[in-house]
């Protein structure tokens, strides 16, 4: 048995939490998976990212199905985001493979701090009654979002939703639920390409001294296999909640969790 029973149960719970977060907020679930795998299960950062990128695919696709049934997916936006997302996620993975795992963990902590800041700003703006401007979904703004999302997805092993959703809202003036739905659609395909590249190079990664990290593809696959089933269930559940729960309350809970994880990954506590 690859894992002890307690570890297996932990992975199952991580999958459920990650999937629910991914479906509810369009995050891909990795911002839950990676910190829990590194901080609480003591897995190496590159291994955690490789496994998370596999699971991101299984989180995004059920969420996409739910958003499609709700007629929330702007396929014209998805088509413009996707080519640049695919190119830049490969670039992001290549950069990630050349960065030490401990540095990546700090960068991930800073990224979570950014996500918290964006979420707080969105809470503040949600209180204003200003009318929504018309969406701007031409190639230039949408491809910019797709490329930015792809690079950070590859660098950090995330789905890309925490980048894409606020950028689609700010740069393209796309409504929140349409932003979440478009993000989920693009994540499904970009994560698949990024996961293949990241996992293919896993056994070749070295530390700063040039010594092998001893990471194995089979470990990444086993972690992903344990997390993915409950992540898929959570993704369907979370995507459904998007249309039932007050967004403000969900954001407050997320801000608290992400803030706590961020300070731990940065080594502040």
Phi and psi in degrees as GROMACS dihedral restraints (atoms count N, CA, C in turn):
[ dihedral_restraints ]
;  ai    aj    ak    al  type     phi  dphi    fc
    3     4     5     6     1   -63.3    20    10
    4     5     6     7     1   -29.4    20    10
    6     7     8     9     1  -128.7    20    10
    7     8     9    10     1   150.8    20    10
    9    10    11    12     1   -67.1    20    10
   10    11    12    13     1   160.1    20    10
   12    13    14    15     1   -58.7    20    10
   13    14    15    16     1   -41.6    20    10
   15    16    17    18     1   -62.5    20    10
   16    17    18    19     1   -41.8    20    10
   18    19    20    21     1   -64.1    20    10
   19    20    21    22     1   -40.5    20    10
   21    22    23    24     1   -61.8    20    10
   22    23    24    25     1   -42.3    20    10
   24    25    26    27     1   -64.8    20    10
   25    26    27    28     1   -39.6    20    10
   27    28    29    30     1   -61.3    20    10
   28    29    30    31     1   -43.1    20    10
   30    31    32    33     1   -65.0    20    10
   31    32    33    34     1   -37.9    20    10
   33    34    35    36     1   -63.5    20    10
   34    35    36    37     1   -43.4    20    10
   36    37    38    39     1   -66.3    20    10
   37    38    39    40     1   -42.3    20    10
   39    40    41    42     1   -57.8    20    10
   40    41    42    43     1   -42.3    20    10
   42    43    44    45     1   -60.9    20    10
   43    44    45    46     1   -42.9    20    10
   45    46    47    48     1   -64.4    20    10
   46    47    48    49     1   -44.7    20    10
   48    49    50    51     1   -65.7    20    10
   49    50    51    52     1   -43.4    20    10
   51    52    53    54     1   -64.9    20    10
   52    53    54    55     1   -44.0    20    10
   54    55    56    57     1   -63.8    20    10
   55    56    57    58     1   -42.1    20    10
   57    58    59    60     1   -63.7    20    10
   58    59    60    61     1   -44.3    20    10
   60    61    62    63     1   -62.9    20    10
   61    62    63    64     1   -41.9    20    10
   63    64    65    66     1   -63.9    20    10
   64    65    66    67     1   -44.7    20    10
   66    67    68    69     1   -70.1    20    10
   67    68    69    70     1   -37.5    20    10
   69    70    71    72     1   -74.0    20    10
   70    71    72    73     1   -41.0    20    10
   72    73    74    75     1  -114.8    20    10
   73    74    75    76     1     2.8    20    10
   75    76    77    78     1    68.0    20    10
   76    77    78    79     1    32.5    20    10
   78    79    80    81     1   -98.1    20    10
   79    80    81    82     1    -9.9    20    10
   81    82    83    84     1    81.1    20    10
   82    83    84    85     1   -12.7    20    10
   84    85    86    87     1    86.6    20    10
   85    86    87    88     1   -15.3    20    10
   87    88    89    90     1   -67.9    20    10
   88    89    90    91     1   -27.0    20    10
   90    91    92    93     1   -70.1    20    10
   91    92    93    94     1   -12.0    20    10
   93    94    95    96     1   -94.4    20    10
   94    95    96    97     1   -47.2    20    10
   96    97    98    99     1   -60.5    20    10
   97    98    99   100     1   -52.8    20    10
   99   100   101   102     1   -63.9    20    10
  100   101   102   103     1   -49.1    20    10
  102   103   104   105     1   -60.9    20    10
  103   104   105   106     1   -39.9    20    10
  105   106   107   108     1   -67.2    20    10
  106   107   108   109     1   -38.5    20    10
  108   109   110   111     1   -68.1    20    10
  109   110   111   112     1   -38.1    20    10
  111   112   113   114     1   -83.4    20    10
  112   113   114   115     1   -44.1    20    10
  114   115   116   117     1   -79.3    20    10
  115   116   117   118     1   -40.5    20    10
  117   118   119   120     1  -104.8    20    10
  118   119   120   121     1   -26.0    20    10
  120   121   122   123     1  -109.5    20    10
  121   122   123   124     1    -0.1    20    10
  123   124   125   126     1    57.1    20    10
  124   125   126   127     1    40.0    20    10
  126   127   128   129     1   -89.2    20    10
  127   128   129   130     1   147.5    20    10
  129   130   131   132     1   -63.2    20    10
  130   131   132   133     1   146.0    20    10
  132   133   134   135     1   -57.9    20    10
  133   134   135   136     1   -45.3    20    10
  135   136   137   138     1   -63.1    20    10
  136   137   138   139     1   -39.3    20    10
  138   139   140   141     1   -65.3    20    10
  139   140   141   142     1   -43.3    20    10
  141   142   143   144     1   -61.2    20    10
  142   143   144   145     1   -42.4    20    10
  144   145   146   147     1   -66.3    20    10
  145   146   147   148     1   -40.1    20    10
  147   148   149   150     1   -62.9    20    10
  148   149   150   151     1   -44.8    20    10
  150   151   152   153     1   -66.3    20    10
  151   152   153   154     1   -41.7    20    10
  153   154   155   156     1   -62.8    20    10
  154   155   156   157     1   -36.4    20    10
  156   157   158   159     1   -67.0    20    10
  157   158   159   160     1   -32.1    20    10
  159   160   161   162     1   -66.8    20    10
  160   161   162   163     1   -47.5    20    10
  162   163   164   165     1   -66.0    20    10
  163   164   165   166     1   -32.1    20    10
  165   166   167   168     1   -52.8    20    10
  166   167   168   169     1   -36.4    20    10
  168   169   170   171     1   -62.8    20    10
  169   170   171   172     1   -45.0    20    10
  171   172   173   174     1   -72.9    20    10
  172   173   174   175     1   -23.4    20    10
  174   175   176   177     1   -78.7    20    10
  175   176   177   178     1   -42.6    20    10
  177   178   179   180     1   -71.6    20    10
  178   179   180   181     1   -38.6    20    10
  180   181   182   183     1   -67.4    20    10
  181   182   183   184     1   -46.6    20    10
  183   184   185   186     1   -62.5    20    10
  184   185   186   187     1   -38.0    20    10
  186   187   188   189     1   -62.6    20    10
  187   188   189   190     1   -41.2    20    10
  189   190   191   192     1   -60.2    20    10
  190   191   192   193     1   -41.9    20    10
  192   193   194   195     1   -58.7    20    10
  193   194   195   196     1   -44.2    20    10
  195   196   197   198     1   -65.8    20    10
  196   197   198   199     1   -42.2    20    10
  198   199   200   201     1   -67.2    20    10
  199   200   201   202     1   -36.0    20    10
  201   202   203   204     1   -64.3    20    10
  202   203   204   205     1   -42.4    20    10
  204   205   206   207     1   -65.4    20    10
  205   206   207   208     1   -25.8    20    10
  207   208   209   210     1   -87.8    20    10
  208   209   210   211     1     5.8    20    10
  210   211   212   213     1    55.5    20    10
  211   212   213   214     1    38.3    20    10
  213   214   215   216     1  -100.7    20    10
  214   215   216   217     1    -8.0    20    10
  216   217   218   219     1   -86.5    20    10
  217   218   219   220     1   121.9    20    10
  219   220   221   222     1   -90.3    20    10
  220   221   222   223     1    96.4    20    10
  222   223   224   225     1   -67.8    20    10
  223   224   225   226     1   -25.6    20    10
  225   226   227   228     1   -65.1    20    10
  226   227   228   229     1   -34.6    20    10
  228   229   230   231     1   -70.4    20    10
  229   230   231   232     1   -43.1    20    10
  231   232   233   234     1   -59.6    20    10
  232   233   234   235     1   -44.8    20    10
  234   235   236   237     1   -61.7    20    10
  235   236   237   238     1   -35.6    20    10
  237   238   239   240     1   -78.5    20    10
  238   239   240   241     1   -32.2    20    10
  240   241   242   243     1   -74.5    20    10
  241   242   243   244     1   -37.4    20    10
  243   244   245   246     1   -61.1    20    10
  244   245   246   247     1   -48.5    20    10
  246   247   248   249     1   -58.0    20    10
  247   248   249   250     1   -43.4    20    10
  249   250   251   252     1   -72.9    20    10
  250   251   252   253     1   -33.5    20    10
  252   253   254   255     1   -62.5    20    10
  253   254   255   256     1   -40.8    20    10
  255   256   257   258     1   -67.3    20    10
  256   257   258   259     1   -42.4    20    10
  258   259   260   261     1   -65.4    20    10
  259   260   261   262     1   -47.4    20    10
  261   262   263   264     1   -79.8    20    10
  262   263   264   265     1   -19.2    20    10
  264   265   266   267     1   -70.9    20    10
  265   266   267   268     1   -33.3    20    10
  267   268   269   270     1   -67.9    20    10
  268   269   270   271     1   -39.2    20    10
  270   271   272   273     1   -63.8    20    10
  271   272   273   274     1   -43.0    20    10
  273   274   275   276     1   -61.4    20    10
  274   275   276   277     1   -40.5    20    10
  276   277   278   279     1   -63.9    20    10
  277   278   279   280     1   -42.0    20    10
  279   280   281   282     1   -61.5    20    10
  280   281   282   283     1   -41.7    20    10
  282   283   284   285     1   -65.9    20    10
  283   284   285   286     1   -44.2    20    10
  285   286   287   288     1   -58.0    20    10
  286   287   288   289     1   -41.7    20    10
  288   289   290   291     1   -65.5    20    10
  289   290   291   292     1   -15.5    20    10
  291   292   293   294     1  -102.3    20    10
  292   293   294   295     1     6.8    20    10
  294   295   296   297     1  -112.6    20    10
  295   296   297   298     1   137.5    20    10
  297   298   299   300     1   -60.9    20    10
  298   299   300   301     1   143.7    20    10
  300   301   302   303     1   -59.2    20    10
  301   302   303   304     1   -38.4    20    10
  303   304   305   306     1   -66.5    20    10
  304   305   306   307     1   -36.5    20    10
  306   307   308   309     1   -67.0    20    10
  307   308   309   310     1   -42.1    20    10
  309   310   311   312     1   -59.8    20    10
  310   311   312   313     1   -37.2    20    10
  312   313   314   315     1   -63.5    20    10
  313   314   315   316     1   -41.1    20    10
  315   316   317   318     1   -65.3    20    10
  316   317   318   319     1   -42.8    20    10
  318   319   320   321     1   -61.3    20    10
  319   320   321   322     1   -39.5    20    10
  321   322   323   324     1   -63.1    20    10
  322   323   324   325     1   -40.5    20    10
  324   325   326   327     1   -61.8    20    10
  325   326   327   328     1   -42.6    20    10
  327   328   329   330     1   -64.2    20    10
  328   329   330   331     1   -38.4    20    10
  330   331   332   333     1   -61.6    20    10
  331   332   333   334     1   -42.5    20    10
  333   334   335   336     1   -63.0    20    10
  334   335   336   337     1   -37.2    20    10
  336   337   338   339     1   -61.3    20    10
  337   338   339   340     1   -39.5    20    10
  339   340   341   342     1   -61.9    20    10
  340   341   342   343     1   -44.5    20    10
  342   343   344   345     1   -60.5    20    10
  343   344   345   346     1   -41.2    20    10
  345   346   347   348     1   -62.0    20    10
  346   347   348   349     1   -44.8    20    10
  348   349   350   351     1   -61.4    20    10
  349   350   351   352     1   -43.6    20    10
  351   352   353   354     1   -63.3    20    10
  352   353   354   355     1   -41.5    20    10
  354   355   356   357     1   -64.3    20    10
  355   356   357   358     1   -39.1    20    10
  357   358   359   360     1   -65.2    20    10
  358   359   360   361     1   -41.7    20    10
  360   361   362   363     1   -63.4    20    10
  361   362   363   364     1   -38.0    20    10
  363   364   365   366     1   -67.7    20    10
  364   365   366   367     1   -34.7    20    10
  366   367   368   369     1   -61.9    20    10
  367   368   369   370     1   -44.3    20    10
  369   370   371   372     1   -63.3    20    10
  370   371   372   373     1   -45.6    20    10
  372   373   374   375     1   -68.2    20    10
  373   374   375   376     1   -27.3    20    10
  375   376   377   378     1   -65.2    20    10
  376   377   378   379     1   -21.3    20    10
  378   379   380   381     1   -79.3    20    10
  379   380   381   382     1   -15.8    20    10
  381   382   383   384     1   -85.5    20    10
  382   383   384   385     1   151.2    20    10
  384   385   386   387     1  -104.0    20    10
  385   386   387   388     1    21.4    20    10
  387   388   389   390     1   -63.9    20    10
  388   389   390   391     1   141.0    20    10
  390   391   392   393     1   -66.7    20    10
  391   392   393   394     1   149.0    20    10
  393   394   395   396     1   -73.3    20    10
  394   395   396   397     1   128.9    20    10
  396   397   398   399     1   -73.2    20    10
  397   398   399   400     1   160.5    20    10
  399   400   401   402     1   -66.9    20    10
  400   401   402   403     1   143.2    20    10
  402   403   404   405     1   -62.2    20    10
  403   404   405   406     1   147.0    20    10
  405   406   407   408     1  -115.1    20    10
  406   407   408   409     1   101.0    20    10
  408   409   410   411     1  -120.2    20    10
  409   410   411   412     1    32.5    20    10
  411   412   413   414     1   -71.5    20    10
  412   413   414   415     1   174.2    20    10
  414   415   416   417     1   -62.1    20    10
  415   416   417   418     1   -41.1    20    10
  417   418   419   420     1   -62.7    20    10
  418   419   420   421     1   -55.9    20    10
  420   421   422   423     1   -66.9    20    10
  421   422   423   424     1   -39.4    20    10
  423   424   425   426     1   -71.4    20    10
  424   425   426   427     1   -39.7    20    10
  426   427   428   429     1   -67.3    20    10
  427   428   429   430     1   -33.3    20    10
  429   430   431   432     1   -60.6    20    10
  430   431   432   433     1   -44.3    20    10
  432   433   434   435     1   -63.2    20    10
  433   434   435   436     1   -44.6    20    10
  435   436   437   438     1   -62.2    20    10
  436   437   438   439     1   -42.9    20    10
  438   439   440   441     1   -67.7    20    10
  439   440   441   442     1   -42.4    20    10
  441   442   443   444     1   -63.8    20    10
  442   443   444   445     1   -45.2    20    10
  444   445   446   447     1   -58.6    20    10
  445   446   447   448     1   -46.6    20    10
  447   448   449   450     1   -61.9    20    10
  448   449   450   451     1   -43.1    20    10
  450   451   452   453     1   -62.5    20    10
  451   452   453   454     1   -49.6    20    10
  453   454   455   456     1   -70.6    20    10
  454   455   456   457     1   -29.0    20    10
  456   457   458   459     1   -62.8    20    10
  457   458   459   460     1   -43.9    20    10
  459   460   461   462     1   -70.5    20    10
  460   461   462   463     1   -38.4    20    10
  462   463   464   465     1   -66.7    20    10
  463   464   465   466     1   -42.3    20    10
  465   466   467   468     1  -108.0    20    10
  466   467   468   469     1    -7.4    20    10
  468   469   470   471     1    78.9    20    10
  469   470   471   472     1    14.5    20    10
  471   472   473   474     1   -89.6    20    10
  472   473   474   475     1   169.0    20    10
  474   475   476   477     1   -70.5    20    10
  475   476   477   478     1   -32.0    20    10
  477   478   479   480     1   109.5    20    10
  478   479   480   481     1    -9.2    20    10
  480   481   482   483     1   -59.0    20    10
  481   482   483   484     1   -41.8    20    10
  483   484   485   486     1   -62.1    20    10
  484   485   486   487     1   -20.5    20    10
  486   487   488   489     1   -89.0    20    10
  487   488   489   490     1   -49.4    20    10
  489   490   491   492     1   -68.3    20    10
  490   491   492   493     1   -43.0    20    10
  492   493   494   495     1   -61.7    20    10
  493   494   495   496     1   -52.6    20    10
  495   496   497   498     1   -66.1    20    10
  496   497   498   499     1   -32.8    20    10
  498   499   500   501     1   -69.7    20    10
  499   500   501   502     1   -39.5    20    10
  501   502   503   504     1   -62.5    20    10
  502   503   504   505     1   -35.2    20    10
  504   505   506   507     1   -71.5    20    10
  505   506   507   508     1   -44.3    20    10
  507   508   509   510     1   -82.4    20    10
  508   509   510   511     1   -48.1    20    10
  510   511   512   513     1   -79.2    20    10
  511   512   513   514     1   -38.3    20    10
  513   514   515   516     1  -106.0    20    10
  514   515   516   517     1    -5.6    20    10
  516   517   518   519     1    56.1    20    10
  517   518   519   520     1    35.8    20    10
  519   520   521   522     1   -84.8    20    10
  520   521   522   523     1   135.8    20    10
  522   523   524   525     1   -55.3    20    10
  523   524   525   526     1   152.7    20    10
  525   526   527   528     1   -56.7    20    10
  526   527   528   529     1   -50.3    20    10
  528   529   530   531     1   -66.3    20    10
  529   530   531   532     1   -34.2    20    10
  531   532   533   534     1   -68.9    20    10
  532   533   534   535     1   -33.7    20    10
  534   535   536   537     1   -65.3    20    10
  535   536   537   538     1   -44.5    20    10
  537   538   539   540     1   -62.2    20    10
  538   539   540   541     1   -43.5    20    10
  540   541   542   543     1   -66.2    20    10
  541   542   543   544     1   -43.3    20    10
  543   544   545   546     1   -65.2    20    10
  544   545   546   547     1   -39.8    20    10
  546   547   548   549     1   -59.4    20    10
  547   548   549   550     1   -45.8    20    10
  549   550   551   552     1   -61.3    20    10
  550   551   552   553     1   -38.7    20    10
  552   553   554   555     1   -64.8    20    10
  553   554   555   556     1   -44.7    20    10
  555   556   557   558     1   -71.5    20    10
  556   557   558   559     1   -38.2    20    10
  558   559   560   561     1   -58.0    20    10
  559   560   561   562     1   -39.7    20    10
  561   562   563   564     1   -56.2    20    10
  562   563   564   565     1   -41.0    20    10
  564   565   566   567     1   -87.4    20    10
  565   566   567   568     1   -43.0    20    10
  567   568   569   570     1   -65.4    20    10
  568   569   570   571     1   -37.8    20    10
  570   571   572   573     1   -64.7    20    10
  571   572   573   574     1   -36.0    20    10
  573   574   575   576     1   -61.6    20    10
  574   575   576   577     1   -47.8    20    10
  576   577   578   579     1   -65.4    20    10
  577   578   579   580     1   -44.8    20    10
  579   580   581   582     1   -63.9    20    10
  580   581   582   583     1   -38.9    20    10
  582   583   584   585     1   -64.6    20    10
  583   584   585   586     1   -41.3    20    10
  585   586   587   588     1   -61.0    20    10
  586   587   588   589     1   -45.4    20    10
  588   589   590   591     1   -68.1    20    10
  589   590   591   592     1   -44.8    20    10
  591   592   593   594     1   -62.9    20    10
  592   593   594   595     1   -45.9    20    10
  594   595   596   597     1   -72.5    20    10
  595   596   597   598     1   -29.8    20    10
  597   598   599   600     1   -64.8    20    10
  598   599   600   601     1   -31.3    20    10
  600   601   602   603     1   -96.7    20    10
  601   602   603   604     1     1.6    20    10
  603   604   605   606     1   -58.5    20    10
  604   605   606   607     1   -45.0    20    10
  606   607   608   609     1   -71.1    20    10
  607   608   609   610     1   -10.7    20    10
  609   610   611   612     1   -99.0    20    10
  610   611   612   613     1    -2.6    20    10
  612   613   614   615     1   -73.7    20    10
  613   614   615   616     1   143.3    20    10
  615   616   617   618     1  -128.2    20    10
  616   617   618   619     1   164.8    20    10
  618   619   620   621     1   -84.7    20    10
  619   620   621   622     1  -173.7    20    10
  621   622   623   624     1   -65.8    20    10
  622   623   624   625     1   -21.6    20    10
  624   625   626   627     1   -89.1    20    10
  625   626   627   628     1    -0.3    20    10
  627   628   629   630     1    89.3    20    10
  628   629   630   631     1     5.9    20    10
  630   631   632   633     1   -85.9    20    10
  631   632   633   634     1   142.5    20    10
  633   634   635   636     1   -61.5    20    10
  634   635   636   637     1   140.0    20    10
  636   637   638   639     1   -77.3    20    10
  637   638   639   640     1   -12.1    20    10
  639   640   641   642     1    69.9    20    10
  640   641   642   643     1    26.8    20    10
  642   643   644   645     1   -83.9    20    10
  643   644   645   646     1   143.0    20    10
  645   646   647   648     1  -122.4    20    10
  646   647   648   649     1   140.7    20    10
  648   649   650   651     1   -58.9    20    10
  649   650   651   652     1   -40.0    20    10
  651   652   653   654     1   -63.4    20    10
  652   653   654   655     1   -31.5    20    10
  654   655   656   657     1   -66.9    20    10
  655   656   657   658     1   -42.6    20    10
  657   658   659   660     1   -62.1    20    10
  658   659   660   661     1   -43.1    20    10
  660   661   662   663     1   -65.1    20    10
  661   662   663   664     1   -39.0    20    10
  663   664   665   666     1   -67.0    20    10
  664   665   666   667     1   -42.3    20    10
  666   667   668   669     1   -60.9    20    10
  667   668   669   670     1   -47.3    20    10
  669   670   671   672     1   -62.2    20    10
  670   671   672   673     1   -39.2    20    10
  672   673   674   675     1   -65.8    20    10
  673   674   675   676     1   -32.9    20    10
  675   676   677   678     1   -75.7    20    10
  676   677   678   679     1   -34.8    20    10
  678   679   680   681     1   -84.6    20    10
  679   680   681   682     1   -37.3    20    10
  681   682   683   684     1   -58.0    20    10
  682   683   684   685     1   -44.8    20    10
  684   685   686   687     1   -58.6    20    10
  685   686   687   688     1   -49.2    20    10
  687   688   689   690     1   -72.8    20    10
  688   689   690   691     1   -26.1    20    10
  690   691   692   693     1   -65.0    20    10
  691   692   693   694     1   -38.2    20    10
  693   694   695   696     1   -65.5    20    10
  694   695   696   697     1   -42.4    20    10
  696   697   698   699     1   -61.9    20    10
  697   698   699   700     1   -46.2    20    10
  699   700   701   702     1   -62.7    20    10
  700   701   702   703     1   -36.8    20    10
  702   703   704   705     1   -63.0    20    10
  703   704   705   706     1   -43.7    20    10
  705   706   707   708     1   -63.5    20    10
  706   707   708   709     1   -43.7    20    10
  708   709   710   711     1   -63.1    20    10
  709   710   711   712     1   -47.2    20    10
  711   712   713   714     1   -65.3    20    10
  712   713   714   715     1   -41.0    20    10
  714   715   716   717     1   -63.1    20    10
  715   716   717   718     1   -36.5    20    10
  717   718   719   720     1   -65.8    20    10
  718   719   720   721     1   -38.9    20    10
  720   721   722   723     1   -65.0    20    10
  721   722   723   724     1   -25.7    20    10
  723   724   725   726     1   -53.5    20    10
  724   725   726   727     1   -32.4    20    10
  726   727   728   729     1   -98.4    20    10
  727   728   729   730     1     5.4    20    10
  729   730   731   732     1  -121.9    20    10
  730   731   732   733     1   -38.2    20    10
  732   733   734   735     1   -88.1    20    10
  733   734   735   736     1   151.0    20    10
  735   736   737   738     1   -67.3    20    10
  736   737   738   739     1   125.9    20    10
  738   739   740   741     1   -60.1    20    10
  739   740   741   742     1   -37.1    20    10
  741   742   743   744     1   -61.5    20    10
  742   743   744   745     1   -43.8    20    10
  744   745   746   747     1   -64.3    20    10
  745   746   747   748     1   -39.4    20    10
  747   748   749   750     1   -63.5    20    10
  748   749   750   751     1   -42.1    20    10
  750   751   752   753     1   -64.7    20    10
  751   752   753   754     1   -39.0    20    10
  753   754   755   756     1   -61.1    20    10
  754   755   756   757     1   -46.4    20    10
  756   757   758   759     1   -62.1    20    10
  757   758   759   760     1   -41.2    20    10
  759   760   761   762     1   -65.5    20    10
  760   761   762   763     1   -41.0    20    10
  762   763   764   765     1   -59.8    20    10
  763   764   765   766     1   -42.3    20    10
  765   766   767   768     1   -62.8    20    10
  766   767   768   769     1   -48.1    20    10
  768   769   770   771     1   -63.6    20    10
  769   770   771   772     1   -48.5    20    10
  771   772   773   774     1   -64.9    20    10
  772   773   774   775     1   -35.8    20    10
  774   775   776   777     1   -64.2    20    10
  775   776   777   778     1   -43.8    20    10
  777   778   779   780     1   -63.9    20    10
  778   779   780   781     1   -44.3    20    10
  780   781   782   783     1   -66.8    20    10
  781   782   783   784     1   -39.7    20    10
  783   784   785   786     1   -59.5    20    10
  784   785   786   787     1   -47.6    20    10
  786   787   788   789     1   -66.9    20    10
  787   788   789   790     1   -29.9    20    10
  789   790   791   792     1   -72.7    20    10
  790   791   792   793     1   -40.4    20    10
  792   793   794   795     1   -69.6    20    10
  793   794   795   796     1   -27.9    20    10
  795   796   797   798     1   -82.4    20    10
  796   797   798   799     1    -7.0    20    10
  798   799   800   801     1    77.2    20    10
  799   800   801   802     1    18.2    20    10
  801   802   803   804     1   -70.9    20    10
  802   803   804   805     1   -35.2    20    10
